[in-house]
Amino acid sequence: MNSHKGNFAVLAAGFSGMVFFGVSLVVMGSVLPSLIEKFSLDTAGASTIAGLLPLGLLLGSFIFGPVVDRYGYKKLLIAATLAAVFGMQLLAFAPSVSLVRIAIFFIGFGGGILNGLTSALVSDASSDKARASNLSILGVFYTVGAITIPLIFASLKHIYTYTHIVSAAGIIMACSVIYYMFVKFPEGKFDQGFPVKKMVALAKEPAMLLLAFTLFLQSGAEGLASNWIPSFLEQIKGFSSESALYALSFMVFGMGTGRILLGLLLRIFSKSSLLLISMIVAAAGITIVGSATDTIWVSAGTFMTGMGSAATFPVVFSVIGDKFREVSGTAFSFALTIALIGNTLINLMVGVLGLKSLTLLIAVISLAVPVIFYINTKYIRSKN
């Protein structure tokens, strides 16, 4: 693994796995209208299907870390990919709603493992200097996967049914397993048993808790934006459904742009400074969304929101990978689990505060992110 060629092969495996996580995360949203029509689902029935995706994601995120720290990456990467492929094929051909639910859970479970595992893998395969940049590039590959499926559905839905499209995507995912079989991945960090004591110590480590809470807030803000901006624009601002979805797509493009630029910007700014600048951009963007009255300005606002939000996960993951490299898998697993919990809990605040508060809520959370990260940076320096 010390050779450049070996590292490139491992990084390529991580990047491809993240593409497939992007596919896994958005495939349900792309096929849900077809499922509603095929099985005559009402809102309650559709929501029970949709709710199984985050459950699978949470479970996958929770278990992957200790497993890769004990057994290494190869077997779990292959197993997670095959789990997602199984879910995709079952989703494509399921004759009943019950089997659709099982399919969505497997897609979420495999995707949750892929998300965390690829982040930890890229971190372990990177030098200290390149870690943040490579994790940023990893985020670009997520964007590729997340954008590809909706574009394919939009382009081919009049020619092929969702069955053909989802099944074909699953077959392409399965082909990656052949590549993984020939790559030499980092081995497990512990020869015997799971590092239970280190896991417990990790959960009590103030730096780990602060970093995880940073992702708790960031994941919540991203969830608020992606889940509620279309409804906010339609119900509160009076935009059409098409304009709202068009504006939301700019957030995805903004995040992809931000991830591409991040590697360059990290050479100019410190991580704390870059995160502060990024979150100010995100807060300014969502403020524009709240005050704009035409599609151009709203799209500019969502683009800024996405671009500003792009820095947090790569920057925080780079710190986690550097500080907790002896248990990097478990550390990433812990942080991602907390992040997903934040996504769920913070989304519930919209129901409490009301949809009108959306843009203010996202802005406040965005500005809190660099504050928590700065506190953590000061803490780490004080201990060194």
TAPECOR-V786923 format. One record per backbone hydrogen bond with DSSP energy under -1.0 kcal/mol. NH is the residue of the N-H (numbers start at 1). CO is the residue of the C=O. E is the energy in kcal/mol with one decimal. If there is no record, write none. Layout:
BEGIN
nh=<NH/NH>
co=<CO/CO>
e=<E/E>
END
This chain:
BEGIN
nh=<7/8/9/10/11/12/13/14/15/16/17/18/19/20/21/22/23/24/25/26/27/30/31/32/35/36/37/38/39/41/46/47/48/49/50/51/52/53/55/56/57/58/59/60/61/62/63/64/67/68/69/70/71/72/73/77/78/79/80/81/82/83/84/85/86/87/88/89/90/91/92/93/94/100/101/102/103/104/105/106/107/108/109/110/111/112/113/114/115/116/117/118/119/120/121/122/123/124/125/131/134/135/136/137/138/139/140/141/142/143/144/145/146/147/148/149/151/152/153/154/155/156/157/159/160/165/166/167/168/169/170/171/172/173/174/175/176/177/180/181/182/183/189/190/196/199/200/201/202/203/209/210/211/212/213/214/215/216/217/218/219/220/221/222/223/224/225/226/227/228/229/232/233/234/235/236/237/239/244/245/246/247/248/249/251/252/253/254/255/256/257/258/259/260/261/262/265/266/267/268/269/274/275/276/277/278/279/280/281/282/283/284/285/286/287/288/289/290/291/292/298/299/300/301/302/303/304/305/306/307/308/309/315/316/317/318/319/320/321/322/323/324/327/328/331/332/333/334/335/336/337/338/339/340/341/342/343/344/345/346/347/349/350/353/354/357/358/361/362/363/364/365/366/367/368/369/372/373/374/375/376/377/378/379/380/381/382/383/384>
co=<3/4/5/6/7/8/9/10/11/12/13/14/15/16/17/18/19/20/21/22/23/26/27/28/31/32/33/34/35/36/42/43/44/45/46/47/49/50/51/52/53/54/55/56/57/58/59/60/63/64/65/66/67/68/186/73/74/75/76/77/78/79/80/81/82/83/84/85/86/87/88/89/90/96/97/98/99/100/101/102/103/104/105/106/107/108/109/110/111/112/113/114/115/116/117/118/119/120/121/127/130/131/132/133/134/135/136/137/138/139/140/141/142/143/144/145/147/148/149/150/151/152/153/156/156/161/162/163/164/165/166/167/168/169/170/171/173/174/176/177/179/180/69/69/194/195/196/197/198/199/205/206/207/208/209/210/211/212/213/214/215/216/217/218/219/220/221/222/223/224/225/228/229/230/231/232/232/233/240/241/242/243/244/245/248/248/249/250/251/252/253/254/255/256/257/258/261/262/264/265/265/270/271/272/273/274/275/276/277/278/279/280/281/282/283/284/285/286/287/288/294/295/296/297/298/299/300/301/302/303/304/305/311/312/313/314/315/316/317/318/319/320/324/325/327/328/329/330/331/332/333/334/335/336/337/338/339/340/341/342/343/346/347/349/350/354/355/357/358/359/360/361/362/363/364/365/368/369/370/371/372/373/374/375/376/377/378/379/380>
e=<-2.2/-2.4/-2.1/-2.0/-2.9/-2.6/-1.8/-2.4/-2.9/-2.4/-2.2/-1.8/-1.8/-1.9/-1.6/-2.3/-2.0/-2.6/-2.5/-1.3/-1.5/-1.6/-1.9/-2.1/-2.3/-2.8/-1.8/-2.7/-2.6/-1.5/-2.4/-2.2/-1.7/-1.2/-2.5/-2.4/-1.2/-1.2/-1.0/-2.2/-2.5/-2.6/-2.2/-2.6/-2.5/-1.8/-1.8/-1.5/-1.2/-2.4/-2.2/-1.5/-3.4/-1.7/-1.3/-2.6/-2.3/-2.5/-3.0/-2.1/-2.4/-2.2/-2.3/-2.4/-2.8/-2.2/-2.3/-2.7/-2.5/-2.5/-2.2/-1.8/-1.5/-1.5/-2.3/-1.8/-2.4/-2.6/-2.1/-2.3/-2.4/-2.4/-3.1/-2.9/-2.4/-2.8/-1.9/-2.4/-2.6/-1.8/-3.1/-2.3/-1.3/-2.5/-2.8/-2.6/-2.0/-2.5/-2.0/-1.3/-2.9/-2.4/-1.8/-2.2/-2.2/-1.4/-1.1/-1.6/-1.5/-1.9/-1.9/-2.1/-2.7/-2.3/-2.1/-1.3/-1.8/-2.6/-2.7/-2.6/-2.0/-2.6/-2.0/-2.1/-3.4/-1.7/-2.9/-2.0/-2.2/-2.1/-2.1/-2.1/-2.1/-2.1/-2.2/-1.5/-1.1/-1.3/-2.3/-1.8/-1.4/-1.2/-2.2/-1.5/-2.5/-2.2/-2.4/-2.5/-2.2/-1.9/-2.3/-2.6/-2.3/-2.7/-2.3/-2.0/-1.7/-2.1/-2.2/-2.3/-3.0/-1.6/-2.5/-2.6/-2.4/-2.5/-2.2/-2.7/-2.4/-2.1/-1.6/-2.9/-2.8/-2.1/-3.1/-1.9/-1.6/-3.1/-2.2/-2.3/-2.2/-2.3/-2.1/-1.9/-1.1/-1.1/-2.0/-2.4/-2.2/-2.2/-2.5/-2.5/-2.3/-1.8/-2.2/-1.5/-2.3/-2.3/-1.3/-1.4/-2.9/-2.8/-2.3/-2.1/-2.6/-2.7/-2.4/-2.0/-2.1/-2.3/-2.7/-2.6/-2.5/-2.4/-1.7/-2.0/-1.9/-1.8/-1.3/-2.4/-2.1/-2.7/-2.2/-2.3/-2.6/-2.3/-2.3/-2.3/-2.5/-2.7/-2.8/-1.7/-2.4/-2.9/-2.8/-2.0/-1.6/-2.5/-3.0/-1.6/-2.8/-2.6/-1.2/-1.0/-2.6/-2.8/-2.4/-2.6/-2.4/-2.7/-2.1/-2.1/-2.2/-2.5/-2.0/-2.3/-2.2/-1.9/-2.9/-2.6/-1.2/-1.1/-1.1/-3.3/-2.4/-1.2/-1.8/-2.6/-2.5/-2.2/-2.5/-2.3/-2.5/-2.0/-1.4/-1.3/-2.2/-2.2/-2.3/-2.2/-2.1/-2.4/-2.4/-2.0/-2.8/-2.2/-2.0/-1.4/-1.2>
END
